[in-house]
Amino acid sequence: MTAALSIVDLHVALGGAPVLRGVDLEVAAGEWVTVIGPNGAGKSTLVRAVGGVLPHTGSIAILGTPAARLRRRERARLVAAVMQSPVIPGGMAVLDYVLLGRTPYIPPLGRESATDVAVVREVLDRLQLTRFAGRELATLSGGERQRVFLARALAQGAPLLLLDEPTSALDIGHQQDVLELVDGLRRSDGLTVLATMHDLSLAGEYADRLVLLAEGRVAATGPPRQVLTEELLARYYRARVRVVDGGQGPLVVPVRPVGPA
């Protein structure tokens, strides 16, 4: 079976400084892989390179096709992304913002078709956003905006979904809502998900597999229980933690150092 995403010997430098140093990664169709690692490990850089935002060396293939051979519109039909802190256009209504996800299907100088509008309205309905269709995006709460960002990505109809810290600005209830929504859509629509997350317990609950990056290299990869160990987290995060079984996945609990008596 052709992998949804195949990365071989990926190198990325920013401002002349190496950030990714020979990353290899393969993501199967329908799999949820979450990239974790300490600050500066290269997590967001990896996702942005896959999304075609950053120049790189090495190879990236999407559904068996080298990304370098894909035109921008072709790539946008295969890969959709929700990045950290997207730009919110001033005065734009939710419906119009989500319609931007249909851009890869609209001819140059053309307008959206009835089919495009129907796709967007279906996505808004599935994400329980229909009542916000006419509202300005900037007037929504953080959780509501995050669902709108996800709606725009889903409107692209792409089989590969990139999520860069999708829960970083949300409270715990909205974090669960967004992740449950993504997982449900993954199972119903066959999406492949490549995400980055800081919250290790949430990462371990939802991902099929974790990839631990450190200093731009893959330090460990495997099921959450194999990667979220006290030894690996102490080594690469320099953190004092306890890892306990949470049922759905391992829970990472910070432990304060013992102070003077």
C-alpha positions as CSV (number, residue, x, y, z in Angstrom):
1,M,0.0,0.0,0.0
2,T,1.3,3.5,-0.9
3,A,2.0,5.6,2.1
4,A,0.0,8.8,2.5
5,L,3.2,10.6,3.4
6,S,6.8,9.6,2.9
7,I,9.8,11.8,4.1
8,V,13.4,10.8,3.4
9,D,16.5,12.6,4.6
10,L,14.7,15.9,5.2
11,H,16.9,18.9,5.9
12,V,15.6,22.5,6.6
13,A,17.7,25.5,7.5
14,L,16.3,28.8,8.7
15,G,18.4,31.9,8.6
16,G,21.4,29.7,7.8
17,A,20.9,27.6,10.9
18,P,20.0,23.9,10.5
19,V,16.7,23.1,12.1
20,L,15.9,19.6,10.7
21,R,18.8,17.3,10.2
22,G,18.0,14.2,8.1
23,V,14.4,13.4,9.2
24,D,12.9,10.1,7.9
25,L,9.2,9.5,8.4
26,E,6.4,7.5,6.8
27,V,2.8,7.9,7.6
28,A,0.3,5.2,6.5
29,A,-3.1,6.2,5.0
30,G,-5.6,6.7,7.8
31,E,-2.9,6.9,10.5
32,W,-2.7,9.7,13.1
33,V,1.0,10.5,13.8
34,T,1.8,13.2,16.3
35,V,5.3,14.9,16.5
36,I,6.4,15.8,20.0
37,G,9.7,17.2,21.3
38,P,11.1,20.1,23.4
39,N,11.0,23.7,22.2
40,G,13.2,24.2,19.2
41,A,13.2,20.6,18.2
42,G,11.8,21.4,14.7
43,K,8.2,20.2,15.1
44,S,6.5,23.1,13.4
45,T,9.3,23.3,10.8
46,L,8.6,19.7,9.8
47,V,4.9,20.4,9.3
48,R,5.5,23.6,7.4
49,A,7.9,21.8,5.1
50,V,5.4,19.1,4.4
51,G,2.8,21.9,3.7
52,G,5.1,23.4,1.1
53,V,5.8,26.6,3.0
54,L,9.5,26.1,3.7
55,P,12.3,25.2,1.3
56,H,14.1,22.0,2.1
57,T,16.5,19.3,0.8
58,G,15.6,15.6,0.8
59,S,12.4,14.2,-0.5
60,I,8.7,14.4,0.4
61,A,6.2,12.2,-1.4
62,I,2.4,12.6,-1.0
63,L,0.4,9.5,-1.9
64,G,3.4,8.3,-3.9
65,T,3.9,11.5,-5.9
66,P,7.0,13.6,-5.2
67,A,5.8,16.9,-3.7
68,A,8.4,18.7,-5.9
69,R,6.4,17.6,-9.0
70,L,3.1,18.9,-7.7
71,R,1.8,22.4,-8.7
72,R,0.4,24.5,-5.9
73,R,-3.2,23.8,-6.7
74,E,-2.5,20.0,-7.0
75,R,-0.8,20.0,-3.7
76,A,-3.6,21.9,-2.0
77,R,-6.0,19.2,-3.2
78,L,-3.9,16.6,-1.3
79,V,-2.7,18.5,1.8
80,A,-4.7,20.8,4.1
81,A,-3.3,22.5,7.1
82,V,-4.3,24.2,10.3
83,M,-1.2,26.2,11.4
84,Q,-0.6,28.1,14.6
85,S,-2.2,31.5,14.8
86,P,-3.7,31.8,11.3
87,V,-4.2,35.3,10.0
88,I,-7.8,36.4,10.6
89,P,-9.0,38.7,7.7
90,G,-10.7,41.8,8.9
91,G,-14.5,41.9,8.5
92,M,-14.7,38.4,6.8
93,A,-17.7,36.2,7.6
94,V,-17.3,32.6,8.6
95,L,-18.9,31.3,5.4
96,D,-16.6,33.4,3.2
97,Y,-13.5,32.3,5.2
98,V,-14.4,28.6,4.9
99,L,-15.0,29.1,1.2
100,L,-11.3,29.9,0.8
101,G,-10.7,26.2,1.3
102,R,-12.3,25.6,-2.1
103,T,-9.7,27.8,-3.9
104,P,-7.9,24.8,-5.4
105,Y,-11.1,23.9,-7.3
106,I,-12.0,27.4,-8.6
107,P,-10.6,28.4,-12.0
108,P,-8.4,31.5,-12.1
109,L,-10.5,34.6,-12.3
110,G,-13.6,32.4,-11.7
111,R,-16.1,32.2,-8.8
112,E,-17.1,29.4,-6.5
113,S,-19.7,27.1,-7.9
114,A,-22.9,25.8,-6.3
115,T,-21.0,22.6,-5.6
116,D,-18.3,24.6,-3.7
117,V,-21.0,26.3,-1.6
118,A,-22.7,23.0,-0.9
119,V,-19.5,21.4,0.3
120,V,-18.8,24.4,2.6
121,R,-22.3,24.3,4.0
122,E,-22.0,20.6,4.7
123,V,-18.7,21.1,6.5
124,L,-20.2,23.9,8.6
125,D,-23.1,21.6,9.5
126,R,-20.8,18.8,10.5
127,L,-18.7,21.1,12.7
128,Q,-21.9,22.7,14.2
129,L,-20.9,26.1,12.8
130,T,-24.0,26.8,10.6
131,R,-25.4,29.3,13.0
132,F,-22.1,31.3,12.8
133,A,-22.1,31.4,8.9
134,G,-22.9,35.1,8.7
135,R,-20.8,36.1,11.8
136,E,-17.5,37.9,11.4
137,L,-14.7,35.5,12.3
138,A,-13.1,37.9,14.6
139,T,-16.1,38.0,16.9
140,L,-16.0,34.3,17.7
141,S,-14.5,32.7,20.8
142,G,-11.1,30.9,20.6
143,G,-12.8,27.5,20.5
144,E,-15.3,28.6,17.8
145,R,-12.5,30.1,15.7
146,Q,-10.4,26.9,15.9
147,R,-13.4,24.9,14.5
148,V,-13.7,27.4,11.7
149,F,-10.0,27.0,10.9
150,L,-10.5,23.3,10.8
151,A,-13.6,23.7,8.6
152,R,-11.6,25.7,6.0
153,A,-9.1,22.8,5.9
154,L,-11.7,20.2,5.6
155,A,-13.4,22.1,2.8
156,Q,-10.3,21.4,0.7
157,G,-11.3,17.8,0.6
158,A,-7.6,16.8,1.0
159,P,-6.8,13.3,2.3
160,L,-3.8,14.5,4.4
161,L,-4.5,16.9,7.3
162,L,-1.7,18.8,9.0
163,L,-2.3,20.2,12.5
164,D,0.3,22.4,14.1
165,E,-0.5,22.7,17.9
166,P,-4.3,22.6,17.2
167,T,-5.2,22.9,20.9
168,S,-2.6,25.4,22.2
169,A,-5.0,28.3,22.8
170,L,-8.0,26.3,24.0
171,D,-9.2,25.3,27.4
172,I,-9.4,21.6,28.3
173,G,-13.0,21.2,27.2
174,H,-12.4,22.8,23.8
175,Q,-9.2,20.8,23.5
176,Q,-11.2,17.6,23.9
177,D,-13.9,18.8,21.5
178,V,-11.5,19.6,18.7
179,L,-9.5,16.4,19.0
180,E,-12.6,14.2,19.2
181,L,-13.9,16.0,16.1
182,V,-10.7,15.3,14.2
183,D,-10.6,11.7,15.3
184,G,-14.2,11.2,14.3
185,L,-13.6,12.7,10.9
186,R,-10.5,10.6,10.5
187,R,-12.4,7.4,11.0
188,S,-15.4,8.4,9.0
189,D,-13.6,10.1,6.1
190,G,-10.3,8.1,6.1
191,L,-8.2,11.2,6.8
192,T,-4.5,10.9,7.5
193,V,-3.4,13.2,10.3
194,L,0.1,14.6,11.0
195,A,0.1,16.8,14.1
196,T,2.4,18.5,16.5
197,M,1.5,18.9,20.2
198,H,3.0,20.1,23.4
199,D,0.6,18.4,25.7
200,L,2.1,14.9,26.0
201,S,-0.9,13.3,27.7
202,L,-3.3,14.5,24.9
203,A,-0.8,13.4,22.3
204,G,-0.6,10.0,23.7
205,E,-4.4,9.7,24.0
206,Y,-5.2,10.4,20.3
207,A,-2.2,9.4,18.2
208,D,-1.6,6.0,16.8
209,R,2.1,6.7,16.8
210,L,4.4,9.4,18.3
211,V,7.6,10.8,16.8
212,L,9.9,12.4,19.3
213,L,12.1,15.0,17.7
214,A,15.2,16.4,19.4
215,E,17.7,18.8,17.9
216,G,16.2,18.3,14.5
217,R,16.5,14.5,14.5
218,V,14.1,11.6,15.2
219,A,15.1,10.4,18.7
220,A,12.3,7.8,19.1
221,T,9.2,6.7,17.3
222,G,6.5,4.1,18.1
223,P,3.2,3.7,19.9
224,P,2.6,6.2,22.7
225,R,3.4,3.8,25.5
226,Q,6.8,3.1,23.9
227,V,7.7,6.8,23.4
228,L,6.2,8.4,26.5
229,T,8.6,6.8,29.1
230,E,10.1,8.5,32.1
231,E,13.6,7.7,30.7
232,L,13.1,9.3,27.3
233,L,11.3,12.4,28.7
234,A,14.0,12.9,31.3
235,R,16.7,12.6,28.6
236,Y,15.2,14.8,25.9
237,Y,13.0,17.2,27.9
238,R,15.1,17.3,31.0
239,A,11.9,16.9,32.9
240,R,11.0,15.2,36.1
241,V,7.8,13.3,35.4
242,R,5.8,10.2,36.3
243,V,4.1,8.2,33.5
244,V,1.0,6.4,34.6
245,D,-1.6,4.3,32.7
246,G,-4.6,6.5,31.7
247,G,-6.6,3.8,30.0
248,Q,-6.7,5.4,26.5
249,G,-3.0,6.2,26.7
250,P,-0.1,7.1,29.1
251,L,-0.6,10.2,31.3
252,V,2.5,12.3,31.9
253,V,2.5,13.9,35.3
254,P,5.1,16.6,36.3
255,V,6.9,15.9,39.6
256,R,8.4,18.8,41.6
257,P,11.9,18.2,42.9
258,V,12.1,17.4,46.6
259,G,13.0,20.6,48.5
260,P,14.9,21.0,51.8
261,A,13.2,19.6,54.8
